[in-house]
Amino acid sequence: MPMSVAPDDDHQEWQDRCSYDCTVQLTSNGWVWEFLRRNPVFRRDLVAALQQALPCLAEPLST
């Protein structure tokens, strides 16, 4: 299952019953992720955390 936090392009298909076929095999963790990735507070916090972490990841590791 792809773990994407990109804007939900698939939300436009919410009325299409076939759009939910992938949910049949979701585990508990899969369901948690589906709800979490749509949570606007989580998305905001994730963007803030990534903005803070990315400069650190670009620095060379000291040996």
N, C-alpha and C positions, 0 to 999 in steps of 0.2 A: 504494500500500500504506500503510495507516495505521501510523504509528509510535507505538505506545502502550506505556507502561510500567505501565499500570494493572494491578492484580492480574489474573491469568489466569483469567477466568471461563470461557474456552474450554477450560481444561485438563480439565474434567469430561467433555469429549467426546473424549478421547484414544483411545478404543477405536472410535470411529466413523470408518470409512474416509473418508467424505465430508468430515470435518473437515479433511482434508489436501489437498483439491482446490486450494486457493490456493497450495500449495507448488510446484505443477508449473511455474509461470512465475517462480519466484524467481531473482533474480540472485545472484551470489556475495555482494554486499553485503546482499541480502535475507536470505540464510541466516545471515550473521554477525549481523544484527540479531535474528533469531528466537532465536538462542542467547543473545546478550548480554542481551536484555531479560528473560530468565528467570533470569539469574545473580543469586543473592541478594546477593553482594558488590557487583556493579554497582548493583543497586537501592538498597542501603543508601548507597553513595557518591553516587548521583544525588540522593537525598533530602537528604543533607547539603549537597551543592553548591547545590541549589535553595534550601534554607533560608538559606544564606549569601548567595546572589545576589539573592533577591527583595527584601530591604530596599534594596539598592543600586539596583535597577531602579525603585523607587518614588520615589527622589530626583530632583528636577528637574535637568536638564542645565544646567551653567553655560555661559554664552556668552562 
